[in-house]
Amino acid sequence: MKIVVVIPTYNEASNIEKLSEALLALGQPGLNLLIVDDNSPDGTGRIADDLQARSGGRLSVMHRAGKGGLGAAYVAGFGQALADGADLIIQMDADFSHSPSYVPQLIAKAAECDVAVGSRYVPGGSVDQRWSAWRNFLSRWANRVWVGMFLGLKVRDATAGFKCWRRSALERIDLSHIKSSGYGFQVEMAFLCERQRFRVCEVPIHFEDRRIGQSKMDMGVKLEGAFRVLEIRWRYRFGRTVAGG
């Protein structure tokens, strides 16, 4: 079984080598890495190329022309992973917010479902204790109230960015129609999972804030995510399972 971990990067020079080493050290049979770098000015792409040269074929790099957004990076990475014959495709952040230690659990869970989600909001899941009460409330409200109100999703962590997809699931989603980025990308993919009636399993994880580097999740990204919920509702109106114009 071939497993590809897709890792989008933008200015992750301080994290990408450590993360890659941690993933490859798991000893998971068939595990490969695909780093999708958006021409990071801090040299992340060059570091990734060095890692590729030393990986014995287990790590590859996709260089994109510029910062095109998280959603577009994942769509490109998913497409490449499918073309390379991946049976399972894992998506995760490059900043250790998603611990590599959960990867074997997601892989095991994917045997029971179409998509295994690393979830903060199921029993046993948690978020960084440094989160303020306001941030905690806002995240839970966005997942359960805002997204639930407009999209009716059953998944508890609709903005989760740590997932393991079976090949057959991604093949049933027309990735060329995905328009969202940031939180919006995660929500749109979660919405399509439920529209396609995929079996979705949530695996409890602890989400830790990045300790090195600068977060990309600024207010603009959060507002884009909130707007995208409404835009997703409109694009998939009338029960469509692919996005219209």
PyMOL commands that set and color helices and strands:
alter all, ss='L'
color gray80, all
select helices_A, chain A and resi 16-24+44-54+70-83+100-109+133-151+167-171+175-177+182-195+219-235+237-239
alter helices_A, ss='H'
color red, helices_A
select strands_A, chain A and resi 3-9+31-37+59-63+88-91+115-119+126-127+163-166+200-204+206-207
alter strands_A, ss='S'
color yellow, strands_A
deselect
rebuild
show_as cartoon
